[in-house]
Amino acid sequence: MAEFDFAILGAGAIGSILGAHLTRAGQRVAMLARGARAAQLEAQGLRIEGLAQFVTPVTTLRDPGRLRDAGALIVATKTPGTAAALATLGHAHFDVVASMQNGPLKNELLAAAFGPQPVLGALADTSGELLPDGAVLFTRNVNIMIGELSGAESERARALAHAIDASGVRAATTTAIVSLEWSKFCGWVGLMALSVASRAPTWKFLADPDAARLLARLVREMGRLAAALGIALSDHAVLPAASLCSGSEDAAVAALMQLGAEYRRNVPQHRMSALQDLLAGRPLEVHETLGYAQARAVQLGLDLPMLECFTRLVAALDRIQRERGPGS
């Protein structure tokens, strides 16, 4: 039997939400964390507020070298430095590995670190915010989708999704994980870019007609990239990517503004994690997400000016904010 049922790399919002719920449900969980966050977990345990309210102690490993094996490794760190973080776990055995990170690069990094066999695709339409006192505000619990990258059905994907869902974080399996990951990625690129450019809560830039038009154009360019890669998009993502890309631009803008009204009613406090990172002076995931998409577009000979513009803008905002420091 493995030492742990779950090892979770990263104790930010999503990692903490998963770790806390799985631990409360009786799963043996190891949180791989370091520095001040590890100290918080050791002193306070995992503290969840918002959609759920509870505190649970959890095993915290500061040294990845101490981990021998686990049934599942869930990667929930930000994308910068992922390859180096995974390299510290090269000695350990995992039955399955899955990443909740943004963008398709994550699956390539998992396969490079552990080989392709244990890798499952995953995406999270789940949100939270790590608060300064160490608690996590759980704000959105729609679904975590898990599936084989080959599109096959599998018992291991079902088992992983069932364990997460039974813990209170909604999860399900799919045979279309690649399509769903790219559908989320197309929407996420637009949401991330407009979030850090506007520094506004999500509902505000979605509901603004000019911001919504910029977002629509960026998502539609990402749709061209997905089509060039032979990937069909779906509406079953954070944004209805297929409809946004297939209809008229005006229809896409109207749909985004309607979504903004829904966010205002239901989750007015929601802020993209990228905006949280920007304001805290943490590195943005620009090179591993927007930069990855831009590089693929160049490889394919696609001219995607909005993507290039926002890639450069977000990279600049990232550098400027970190030079100024948190809260500037």
C-alpha positions in Angstrom: 0.0 0.0 0.0 1.2 3.5 -0.8 2.3 5.8 2.0 -0.4 8.3 1.0 -3.6 8.3 -1.1 -2.8 11.8 -2.4 0.2 13.9 -2.6 -0.6 17.5 -3.5 2.2 19.7 -4.9 1.3 23.3 -4.1 -0.7 24.6 -1.1 -2.3 27.7 -2.7 -6.0 28.0 -3.1 -6.9 25.0 -5.3 -4.3 22.7 -3.7 -5.6 23.7 -0.2 -9.2 23.2 -1.2 -8.5 19.8 -2.5 -6.2 18.8 0.4 -8.6 19.9 3.0 -11.7 18.2 1.6 -9.9 15.0 0.8 -8.4 14.9 4.3 -11.7 15.6 5.9 -13.2 12.7 3.9 -10.6 10.3 5.4 -8.0 10.2 2.6 -4.4 10.1 3.5 -3.0 13.4 2.1 0.4 14.9 2.0 0.7 18.6 1.2 4.0 19.4 -0.4 4.7 23.0 0.7 7.6 25.2 1.8 8.5 28.4 3.5 5.8 30.5 5.2 3.0 28.5 3.7 4.4 25.3 5.2 4.7 27.0 8.5 1.0 28.0 8.3 -0.1 24.5 7.6 1.9 23.1 10.4 0.6 25.6 12.9 -3.0 26.0 11.8 -3.9 23.1 9.5 -5.9 23.7 6.4 -8.6 26.4 7.0 -11.4 26.7 4.5 -13.9 29.6 4.4 -16.7 30.6 1.9 -18.6 27.8 0.3 -17.4 25.5 3.1 -16.3 26.3 6.7 -13.9 24.0 8.4 -10.4 23.4 9.6 -8.4 20.2 9.4 -4.9 19.2 10.3 -2.8 17.8 7.4 0.5 16.1 6.9 2.9 18.7 5.5 6.2 17.7 3.8 8.7 20.5 3.3 11.2 18.1 1.7 9.9 16.3 -1.4 12.7 13.8 -1.0 10.8 12.4 2.0 7.9 11.3 -0.2 8.3 7.7 -1.3 5.0 7.0 -3.1 1.3 8.0 -3.3 -1.7 6.8 -5.2 -2.1 10.1 -7.0 0.0 13.2 -7.4 -2.0 16.3 -8.0 -0.1 19.3 -9.2 -1.6 22.6 -8.0 1.3 25.0 -8.2 1.5 28.0 -10.5 3.1 27.1 -13.8 6.5 29.0 -13.4 9.1 26.5 -12.1 7.0 23.4 -12.7 9.7 21.4 -14.4 12.1 22.0 -11.5 9.5 21.2 -8.9 8.6 17.9 -10.6 12.3 17.0 -10.8 12.4 16.8 -7.0 9.8 14.0 -7.2 11.5 11.9 -9.8 12.4 9.3 -7.2 8.8 8.8 -6.0 6.2 6.4 -7.5 2.6 7.5 -8.3 -0.1 5.4 -9.8 -1.6 8.5 -11.6 -0.5 12.1 -11.9 -2.7 15.0 -12.9 -2.3 18.8 -13.0 -4.9 21.4 -12.2 -2.6 24.1 -13.7 -3.6 26.3 -16.6 -2.7 25.5 -20.2 -1.8 22.4 -22.1 1.9 22.7 -21.3 1.3 21.0 -18.0 0.6 17.6 -19.5 3.8 17.8 -21.5 5.8 18.5 -18.3 4.2 15.6 -16.5 5.0 13.2 -19.2 8.6 14.5 -19.3 8.9 13.9 -15.6 7.1 10.6 -15.1 6.6 9.2 -18.5 3.3 9.3 -20.4 1.7 6.2 -18.8 0.5 7.7 -15.4 -0.6 11.1 -16.8 -4.3 12.0 -16.7 -5.8 15.1 -18.2 -7.6 17.4 -15.7 -9.1 20.8 -15.5 -10.7 22.7 -12.7 -13.7 25.0 -12.9 -13.1 25.6 -9.2 -11.9 28.8 -7.6 -10.6 30.2 -4.3 -8.3 32.8 -2.9 -5.4 32.3 -0.4 -5.9 35.0 2.3 -3.1 36.7 4.1 -3.9 34.9 7.4 -3.5 31.5 5.7 -7.2 30.7 5.3 -8.6 29.9 1.8 -11.7 31.5 0.6 -13.6 28.9 -1.5 -15.6 30.8 -4.0 -16.5 28.5 -6.9 -17.3 24.8 -7.0 -18.6 23.9 -10.4 -16.6 20.8 -11.6 -13.2 19.2 -11.9 -13.0 17.1 -15.1 -10.6 14.2 -15.3 -9.9 11.8 -18.2 -7.4 9.9 -20.3 -5.6 12.0 -22.8 -6.2 9.2 -25.3 -10.0 9.7 -25.0 -10.5 6.2 -23.6 -12.6 5.4 -20.6 -10.7 4.1 -17.6 -11.2 2.9 -14.0 -8.4 4.9 -12.7 -9.9 8.2 -14.0 -13.3 7.2 -12.5 -11.6 6.3 -9.1 -9.8 9.7 -8.9 -12.9 11.7 -9.9 -15.0 9.7 -7.4 -12.7 10.3 -4.5 -12.6 14.1 -5.2 -16.3 14.3 -5.7 -17.1 12.3 -2.6 -15.0 14.7 -0.6 -17.2 17.7 -1.5 -15.3 19.2 -4.4 -17.4 18.4 -7.5 -15.6 16.2 -10.0 -16.5 13.9 -12.9 -14.8 12.0 -15.7 -14.8 12.7 -19.4 -13.6 11.1 -22.6 -13.1 14.5 -24.2 -10.5 15.9 -21.8 -8.2 17.3 -24.5 -11.1 19.2 -26.0 -12.2 20.5 -22.6 -8.7 21.5 -21.6 -8.3 23.5 -24.7 -11.8 25.0 -24.4 -10.9 26.2 -20.9 -7.5 27.4 -22.1 -9.1 29.5 -24.9 -11.4 31.2 -22.4 -8.8 31.4 -19.6 -6.3 33.3 -21.9 -8.9 36.0 -22.5 -10.0 36.1 -18.8 -6.5 36.2 -17.5 -5.4 39.0 -19.9 -8.4 41.3 -19.3 -8.2 40.6 -15.5 -4.6 41.8 -15.1 -5.0 44.6 -17.7 -8.1 46.0 -15.9 -7.3 45.0 -12.3 -11.0 44.5 -11.9 -13.2 41.8 -10.3 -14.3 39.3 -13.0 -17.8 40.6 -13.3 -16.7 44.2 -14.1 -14.6 43.5 -17.1 -17.0 40.9 -18.4 -19.9 43.3 -18.2 -18.0 46.2 -19.8 -18.7 46.4 -23.6 -15.2 47.4 -24.6 -13.5 44.9 -22.3 -15.9 42.2 -23.4 -15.1 42.9 -27.1 -11.4 42.6 -26.5 -11.9 39.4 -24.6 -14.1 38.0 -27.4 -11.5 38.8 -30.0 -8.8 37.1 -28.0 -10.8 34.0 -27.4 -11.7 33.8 -31.1 -8.0 34.0 -32.0 -7.3 31.1 -29.6 -10.1 29.2 -31.3 -8.2 29.6 -34.6 -5.1 28.1 -32.9 -7.1 25.2 -31.6 -8.6 24.6 -35.0 -5.2 24.6 -36.6 -4.1 21.9 -34.1 -7.2 19.8 -35.0 -8.8 20.3 -31.6 -12.6 20.7 -31.5 -13.8 23.2 -28.9 -16.7 22.7 -26.5 -19.1 25.0 -24.6 -18.6 22.9 -21.4 -15.9 25.2 -20.0 -15.6 28.3 -17.9 -16.6 30.2 -21.1 -18.6 28.7 -23.9 -15.6 28.6 -26.2 -17.2 26.8 -29.2 -20.1 29.3 -29.4 -17.9 32.3 -28.8 -15.7 31.2 -31.7 -18.3 30.0 -34.2 -20.9 32.8 -34.0 -20.6 36.5 -34.8 -18.3 38.8 -32.8 -21.3 40.8 -31.6 -23.0 37.6 -30.4 -19.9 36.7 -28.5 -19.7 40.1 -26.8 -23.4 39.9 -25.8 -22.8 36.4 -24.3 -19.8 37.6 -22.3 -21.7 40.6 -21.0 -24.6 38.4 -19.9 -22.0 36.2 -18.1 -20.7 39.3 -16.4 -24.2 40.0 -15.1 -24.4 36.4 -13.7 -21.0 36.8 -12.0 -22.2 40.1 -10.5 -25.3 38.3 -9.0 -23.7 35.1 -7.9 -19.9 35.7 -7.2 -19.3 39.5 -7.2 -16.1 39.0 -5.2 -14.5 36.6 -7.7 -11.1 37.7 -8.9 -8.9 35.7 -11.3 -6.0 34.1 -9.6 -3.7 36.0 -12.0 -5.0 39.3 -10.6 -4.4 38.0 -7.1 -0.8 37.2 -8.1 -0.3 40.5 -9.8 -1.4 42.5 -6.8 0.7 40.4 -4.5 3.8 40.8 -6.6 4.0 37.1 -7.5 5.1 36.0 -10.9 2.4 35.7 -13.5 1.9 32.6 -15.6 2.5 34.5 -18.9 5.3 32.6 -20.5 3.8 29.1 -19.8 0.3 30.0 -21.0 0.0 33.0 -23.3 3.6 32.6 -24.4 3.1 28.9 -25.0 0.1 29.7 -27.2 1.9 32.4 -29.1 4.9 30.1 -29.7 2.5 27.4 -31.1 0.9 30.0 -33.4 4.3 31.1 -34.7 5.2 27.4 -35.4 2.0 27.0 -37.4 2.4 30.2 -39.3 -0.7 31.8 -37.8 -1.0 35.6 -37.4 -2.8 36.2 -34.1 -2.2 39.9 -33.3 -4.4 40.1 -30.2 -2.6 37.1 -28.7 0.8 38.6 -29.4 -0.3 42.0 -28.1 -1.7 40.7 -24.8 1.3 38.3 -24.4 3.6 41.3 -24.5 1.3 43.5 -22.4 0.9 40.9 -19.6 4.7 40.2 -19.6 5.3 43.9 -19.2 2.8 44.2 -16.4 4.4 41.3 -14.7 7.8 42.8 -14.7 6.7 46.3 -13.7 4.5 45.1 -10.8 7.2 42.9 -9.4 9.8 45.7 -9.6 7.4 47.9 -7.7 6.5 45.3 -5.1 3.2 44.0 -3.6 0.3 46.4 -3.2 1.8 49.1 -5.5 
